[in-house]
Amino acid sequence: MSPEFEGHLADVEVLSLDIFDTVLGRRCALPDDTFTILETELVERFGEAFNHFAQIRRDADSRARRRAWDERQSEEILLDDIYTLLKEDYPAWPLDAAELIEHEMAVEKRLLYPLENAKAMIRSAREAGKRVILISDMYLPQTFCEDCLRENGFEDYDAFYLSSTIGKLKHTGKLFQHVLDDLQISPEKLLHVGDNPRSDGKQAAKLGIRTLQIGKAIDSIDRFSGNPWEPLLLKSSRSPQESLLLGLSARGCLREDLHEDPFWYRIGYQFAAPLIYGYVQFLIEKLRGRGIKKVYFLSRDGHILKQVYEILTTNLSDCPEADYLFASRRALNFASIHELDKVTEDWLAEGIGLTIGDFLRRINIDPQAHLESIRECGFDNIDHPVVGGHEYENLRKLYHHISPALLEAAAKERSIYLSYLRHKGVLDDQSFVLVDVGWMTSIQRSFEKLLRPEAPDLPIEGYYLGTYPQAIERSGPLSKHVHYLMEYGFPEDTMDIIRHCVCLVEFFFAAPEHTFLFMEGDTDTGFSPVLAKDHDNQDDLPALAEIHGAVIEYVQEIMRASNGPGKGVPPKDVMRLLQRLLVEPSAEEATRLGAVKYADGYGSYFRHSCMAGPSGFKGLGISKKLWKQEFKQSHWRKGYYTQLSRPERMLFKLLYPAARFSKPHG
């Protein structure tokens, strides 16, 4: 707690708290946005009669106050007053006043969440032996407000003074005087905490009450440096979707106080969560009501996607069942080998820094069983490192030498994997719907190659964040690509942003499980995936767990606020977030995300390098060649540049004036 609060608390007998924006926050941007959200729901459920409801509801407030004063000399109004007036003005509305009140209170309740700072203040007050009261200017019924407080963990208070019950307002100061009279204490023995400068500050202070002004929940958005949602506050009105995105961003900023080091939580909640939520909600919209039995989330990128999908479809009966399908480039490509053509040779020979034994073990062939062929192809032993073009040619020769064993191993894996796919129901549905990240659709192409002999007429429908231009050649009548952010490189500015660090985007979808190599077992005994011994991102798993925890929290907030999966996030808004992170990173983001490892390779064999790790003067001196080489090889060039000191940036610009930060996609 702040020293100012503790100092005031020591000198008083009673702590008084405002409720809205002090004890309870809202998952929307501003209080009035509640009416915009309510209008959208009323129009969707009951028709166009409720068009313009939000503005009508706002205007009714002041009119109801005038009538309440004229009829009963009450400073405050009741929700009944507002809707009685509205039904007089709009008798044709298909809902009566009581029903409209229920709808408004339901929306209000969904949007509320507890503010941790208030809980801490109450704990401090109780530990110091102080009484705790709540004071609020609000037209909502007292029983409803008490329910909201209880549901959000606020039950430890001694009294609750509500303007709609008492008929007096903080705004005029009369509610504060009522409280002082009721408690029979002098003003200086009461500390009132709230966010409204007039109601919670000026009017209380006039009576001699100690006051502590705090910011509104929405003001916390500036804790997220360069928050792309912040300009939405300047708009005269916001769509329900915009209001929720802004309100949830503020909620995430406030939740950072619960983390000793909030960095990975912030990355997960503010960047990864809207991206992943938006993608999955897009997927749901495309699949609902089509009669598809299953949607298959591919390992490992589908790990977090499946979790989010299952949360969002909790109460949706017209969505396919989610299933997790073990798949990998290594498993599918090897199982698809029927002959050693040039394309197959190229794939088998991929890799740098591997021994001849590594190359064979990667495809589950025992090198000890082929020592003679290894020597005949120019290698001393299984530990011989494959280096240079000549030795890679010898490696290709070796694959042909041992082709009978290689093709037999491929056929065995193919048979088991096809049985696994049948067991999972892949061949039983009207189409095979798979979900992956992107970008070349190579995994879908591999499934095509594997499945066409078994099911020549099976449509395959792949869902992706986006695809590069080359992927268009892989689409066809029976192979459809569906894109969320980018379709074959368009919009071009989207591709340019993503290419600033596609590896970092992919990291958000990484999984805690190890990479899938091949399948063992059968239908009778059960199938068992064989996974790599080591995780290719082992050092980054704690950070990934925090990111994914924040993603799940965000999605649960969406479900609560929207009473369902919500409306998703438009691609243009997701790209504003990625623009902010990939193109305009802060120094901390560049340093800590730049240290994340990128694993290049497949199977159990990877080469690791940092996303962006500049060597600076110490490692590169003033060599133009070294600076240019390291920059070009960096996976995240903007992250690399952002980490440089000012003198290093000056040298970099001098040595490399035409540096390109977005990497080419070819």
N, C-alpha and C positions, 0 to 999 in steps of 0.2 A: 504494500500500500504506500501511497505517497506520504512524505513527511507532513505535508499540509493537512491531509486528512487526519493523520494520527495526532497532530497537534491540536486540531479542533476537537477531536473525539475525547481527548483527555479532559477537556473543560466542560463537557456537557453531560446531561443525564439521558437524553433521548436522541437517537439517530433517526432521521426522517428521510425517506427515499421517494422520489418520483417513480412512476412505474414505466411508462413507455419511453424508450430510448435511454433509460437509466437502469431499470431492472430487467426489462424485456426489450429485445431488439426485434426488428422485422426483416424477413428475408427478401423484401422488396426495397427499392431505392428510397422512397419517401412515403409517409403515411397515406397521402391521397392516392398513391398508385394502387392501393387496395381496391379502390372503386373501379379502376381500369381493368384490373384482373377480374373483379366481380362481373363487370359488364361483358367481358369476353365469354365467361362461363354461362351467363344468362342467355346471351345470344345463341351460343352453341346448343344449349339445351332447350330453349323456349322460343327462339325465333327473333326476327328483326324488330319486334315490338320494343325490344330493349336496346336498340341502337341509341347511342348518345347517353346511355344511362349514367356513365361516370360523371359527366358534366352536370346532368340534372341532379344527381345525388349531392355533388359539391354545393350547388346553388341552394339546395333545400336547407342546408345547415343554418345559414343566417336567417332565413325566413322562419324556420321553426323556433329559433331563439327569440325572435320578436314576439311571436305568438305566445311562447311560454311565459314571457315577462308580462305581457298584457293580460293573460288569463289567470296566472297564479303567482306572479311576482317572483318567479324562479330565475336565478342567473343561469342555471344549467338546464339542458334539455335531456330528454330520454330518446332512445332509439325509436320508441313507439311514436313520439312526436313527429319525427322525421318521416316515417313511413305512412303515418296517417295523412300527413300533408301530401305526400307523393301520390297516394291512392286517390285522393280528391282530385289531383291534377291529371292523373292518368288512370282512370277507372277501367280502361280496356286492357291494361296489363293482365296477362294470364295467371298471375300469382297475387294472392292477397297480402296484406301488410305483414301478417305473422310469418308467412312463408318467406317473404323477402328478408325479414329480419333474421330468420334462421340461416339463409344463404350468406348474408353478410357476416354473421358471427362465425360461420364455418370457415369462410375464407380468412377472416381475421385470426382465428385460432391456429390455422395451418401455418400462417406466416410468422408467428411469434417464436422466439427462441431465447434462452436465458443468457444474460450477460454476466460473464464470469467475474468481472470487476465488482458487481453488486454483491455476488455471493461472498467475495473476499471481504467487502466492507461489513457485511452482516456478521461474518465470523469474528472479525476484529472487535465489533461492538459487543458481541456476546461474551467474548473472552475478557473484555474490560468491564463486564457487568452492566452494560447499558440496555435500555429498552429500545426496541425497533418498531417503527411505525411506517406505513405507506400512505402517501397522499397523491391523488391524481385528479386532474381535470379530464373527465372522460364521460361520454354519454352512454357508454355500454353498461348493461346491468351489473350490479355488484356481484351477484352469484356467478355470472359468466367470467368476470375478471378474476374472481377467487379460483375458479376452475383452471383458468389459464396459468395463474401463478402456481397452483399445486402441480399441474402437469409439467411445469418447467422447473420444479424443484424448489419453489419458494413457499414454505409453510411456516417458517420460523419468524413470525412477526407478532406483535402484541395488539396492534389495532390497524384498521384500514379505513381511511377517510376518502370517500369517493364523491365527487361533485354531483353526479347524477342521483345519488342517494340523499345527499344533504341539501342540495339546491344552492350551494355557494361555490365560488370559484377561487382557485389560487390566483387566477389572472387579475382578480379585483382585490386580492388580499383577504377577503372575508373568510375563505376556507381556512387560511392559516390562523386567523383570530379564533375561529371555531375550535380548532385543534388545541390552541393554547388554553382556552377556557375549559375544554373537556379534560385535558391532562392536568390542569391546574399547576402549570409550571411557568416560570418567567421566560421570556423570549431567548435570553442568552444561554439557557440550559437546553436549547434545541438546536441541533445541526441538521440543516436540510440540504440534500444533494440532488441536483437535477440538471437538465440540459437546456432549459428555456431561459434566456437572459431575463425576460420580464417576469414570467410566472414563478420561476424557481429562484430567481436572483433578486431583482429589484423589489418586488412586492413583499418577499419574506424579509429582506433587509430593512425595509421601512418600519417593520414592527420590532426590529432589534434582534431578529433571528439570525444565528450564524448560518452562512451559506457557503456552499462549495459548488462552483460551476464546472460541469464536465462536458465533453464534446458529445455530439450525437453519434450514434453507431456508424452512420454513413460516412462521417468525417474520417473514419479510420482508413478509407481507401487510399489515402496518400502515403500510408506506410509501405504500400507496394509501389516502388519507384517506377514512374512512367506508366502507371496503370492505364491500359488502353480503354477501359470502361469509363474512366473519370469524365470525359467530355459529355457522356450521356446525362450527367447531372445538370448541365447547362441548357438542355432542351426543355422547352415549355411543357412538353408531354412525352411520355415514353410508352412504347408497346409493353404489354405484360412480360414478354420475353426479355426485352431490354432491362426492365426494372428488376427482374429476378437475377439476371446476370450481374448487374451492378450490386444489388443487395447481397448476393452470395459472395461476391468478391470482398465486400466489407466484412462479412461474417468470417471469411478466411483470415483476413488481416487481424481481427480481434482474437481469433483462436491461436494465433502465433504466440500469444502470451503464455500458453500452456506448454510450450516447448522451450527447453533450455537452449537449443540451437534450432531455430525455425526454418533454416534454409531449405532443407529437402521437403519439408511440409509445404512451404510456399511454392516451390517448383511444382509439386504434385497438385496442389489445390488450385493455383492460379493459372498454370499452363497446361499440364498434362490432363487434368480433370475435364475442362471444357472441350479439349480435343477428343478425348476418348468418349465422353458422354455424347458429344455431338455426332460422332461417327456411329455409335451404337443406336442412337435414336433415329438417325438416317436409315440404318439397316432395318429397324423395326417398321418404319413407315413403308419401306419397299416390300417387306415380306408379309405384312398383316393381311389376313383374309384371303390368301391365295391357295390355301389348302395344302401347303407344303408341310410334310411331317417333321422334318428335322433340318436344322441349319448346323453345319459343322465348323467349329472354330479350330483352326489348325494350330498345333503346337509349333513354337512356343508363344508366338505373338498373340495367339488367341486366348492365352491364359487369363489376362485381366479383362479382355473383351467379353469373354463368356461370363465372368462374374458380374460385370455391369449389365449385360443382357438379361441375366436371370433376375437381377434386382428390378430392372425397369419393366419386365414382363410379368411381375408377380401376380397381378390381377387381370392379365389379358388372356382371354381364352382363344383368340384367333391368331396366335403367333406360333411359329414352329417351335418344337422342343429344341433346346440347345444341347449339342453333344460336342465332346472334345475328341479330336482325331489326331493321333500321333502321326506326324508327317515331317519330313525334312528333305532338303535337297539331296543329301547323301542317300537316304533310304529310297526315295523315289527314282532318282537317276540310276542308281546301281540296279535296282529291281527291274528297270525298264530295258536293260541291256540285252539285246538278242544277237548282236554282232559288234565287232570292233571297227566301227567306221571312224572317220576323222573327228566328228563331233564328240564321240565317246572318248577317243584318245585324248583330245584336248581337256576334257573334264577330268579324266583319270590322272592326267599329268599336272593339274593345278597344284600350286603350293611352292613355297620358298623356304629353304632351311630344313627340309625333311631328308631323312635317310631313306635308302632303298627299302629298309624294313618298315619304316613309317608309311610309305606309299602303299605297301601291300596290306599291312595291318588295318589301314584305314578302310579297306574294302573287305575286311574279315577273312583275309587269306594269310595263312601261316608262312612267313618267309623261310622258316627252317625247312619246310617241305620242298623248297625250290632253289636250294643253294646252287645246284649245278647250272640251272638256267641263269641265275643271277651272275655267276662267274662268266658264263658264255657271253653275256651281254656287256661285259667290261667292268663289272663292279667287284671289288675285292671281297666284300662280305656284306651282311645285312645292315651293318652300321655305317656303310659308305654313304656320305652325304652327296646328294644329287646337286651338282653345281654346274652352271654353264649350258649353252645350247647343245653341245655334243652329248653331254650326259643325259639331257632330257630326251634326245633322240634314242639313246640306248635304253632309256626307261620305256619308251614306246615299243621298242623291239621286245623288251622283256614281257610286256603285256601280251604281245602276240605269241611269244614262246610259251607262256602259261595260259593261253586262251582257253583250252579245254577246262582247266580248273576254274578260271575266272567266270566263264559262261555258266558252268555248273553251279557256282556259288550264287551268281545272279539269279539263275532259275529257281534255286531253293528259296532265296529271299522273296522272289516274286510270288511264288506259290503261297507262302505263308502270309505275305502282306495282302494278297488278293482275298485270301480266306478271312483275314481280319476285316477288310473293307466290307465283305459280304455280311459278316457277323454284325457289323455296326449299322447295316442297312443302307449303305451307300448306293447299292444297285437296285434298291426296292422302291425308291421314291420316283415322283414324276420328273425330278431333276436333282442333280447333285449340287447343293448350294454350299459353297465354302467361303470362309471369311479369313482374310489375311491383311497385311499392311500394304504391300505393293512391292516394287514399282514397275517391274518388268513382266509380271504375271508368269514367271518361270515355273512356279509351283503348280499352277493350273495347267500349263503346257505339259509338265511331267505327268500329272494325273491323266491328261488326255492320252498321252503315249502309252501309259500303263493300262488304261481301262478300255480303249477303243476295241482291242481284240475280243474283250469280254462283253462289252455293251456298246456296239457301234452306234446306236441311236440315242444314247443317254445324253441329254443336255447337261452341260456343266456351267454353272453360274457363279462367277467369282466376284466378291465384294472387296473393294480396296479403298484405302485412304486416297490414293491417286495412282496414276500410271504415267510412265514416260512415253514419248512418241513412238519408240520402237515396238511397244507392246501392241500397237494397233494391228500389226501383222499377225498377231497370235489370236485375234478374235475371229469368230466365224459363226455360222448358223447354229452350231451346237456348242459353241464356246463363247459365252457372253461375259463381258466385263462391266461392272457397275461401280461408279466412282463417286466419292464424297467430295473431295477437295479439288481434284485435278483430273481431267480426262485427256489422256495422251499428250500431256504437256501444256494443256490449256486450262485456265488462263495462264499466259506466259509469266505474268508477275508472280503468280502462285508458285510456279516451278522455280523461278529465280529465288524466292524466299526459302523454299524447302531445300534447294541445292546449297544453301549456305552451310547446312550441316544435316544432311539426311540421316547420318548415323545417330545424331542426338535425338531426332524424332523417333527413330526406331528404338532407342534405349528406353523410352517411356513404355514400350510394349514388351520389354524383355520379361522373362519369367524366372522364378527361383529354381525351377527344375533344370536338370542337365539336358544337353541336346540329345535328340532321339537319333539312334544309329540304325537299328533294324528291329523287326519283330520276331519273337520266338513263340512257340506253342501252337495250339490248334483249337478248333471249336469245342472239342471234348474236354481237353485239359485246361482250357483258358489261354488267353494271349498275354504275353508279358513283354513290354518294351525293353529293349536293351539301350541303356543310356550311356553317354560318355562318362568316363571316370571323374573328370574334373569339370567344373563349371567355367564357361568361357568369360564370365564376368564376376568371378568369386569375390574380388575385393570391393565390388560396387553393390553387392546384395543388400547390405544394411540401408544404403541410400535408396535403393529400389523399393525396399519394403516400406519405407516412409512415404515415398511417392505414391505407391499403390494404396496405402492406407488413406492418404489424403483424397485420392480419386474416389474410393468407396464412400468416404464421408461426404464428399461433394454430391455424389449421385443420390445418397440417402436424403440429403438436404433438398435436392430437386424433387424427389418423390414426396417428401413431406409438404413442400410449398405448393406443388402442383396437383396434389392428390392423384398422382399417376406419373407417367414418364415425362410429362412436359412436352415442350415444342422443339427441343433440340437447340442447336447453335448453328446459325447460318454459316456457310463456309467463309464468307467475307469476314465474319467476326473472329472465327478461329485463326484466320490468316493475320488479323491484327495482332493477336497474341504471339503467333510465331514470328511475325516481323519484329515485335518488341524483343523477343528472346534471342532469336538467331542473328538478327541484323543489328540490334541496338542493345547488346547485353551490358549489364553493369559490370564493374570490375570484379565483384565477388562472383557473379555468375560465370564470367569468363574464366576465372581461376579455378573454381570448384567443379564446374561442369567440364571445363577443359581437361581436368585430371581424370575424368571417367575414361575407362579403357574401351577401345574398339577392338573386337576380335575378327580378324580376317581369315577365312578358311572354311572348312566344313569337316564333318565327322568329329574326331577327337583332336584334330590338329589345327591350331590357330596361331597366328602371329598377332601379338598384342601391341597396341600403340595408343597413346593418349589422344583424345579428341583435339586438343590444342595445347602444346607444351613448348613455348619458345625457349631457346637456349640463351638468347640475349647476347650482350657483348662478351660475356665470359666464355660462352661456347662457340660463338661465331666470329668474334673479332669484327673486322670491317670488310670481310670477304663478301663481295656481291654475289658470287656463285653460291656460297653457303647459305646466305640469307634467303635468296630466291628459292633454292632447293628446299629448304626446310619449310618455308611458307607454302609452297605449292604442294608439298606432301602432307601438310596439316589437314585434318578432316574438317576443322572448323576455323576457317581463315579469319573471320571477324573476331572470334574468341581469342585467336592467336594475337592479332593486332591489338586488341583491347588490353591484353596483359603487358604489353611493352611499356617501359618507362618513357617519359617525355623525350629524353635524348635518343633513346632507341627508336622511337617513332620518327624523329627527325632524320636519323640515318636511314631508316627503312624507306621513307619517302624519297630520299635522295638516290638510294640504290635501286629502288623499284617503283618508279613514279606511276606506272600503269598497272598496278596490282589489281587483280580481279578477285573479288571476295566470294562470289557465287561460283561453285565448282561446275565445270561442264558435265552434262548428263551422259555423254557418250562413253 
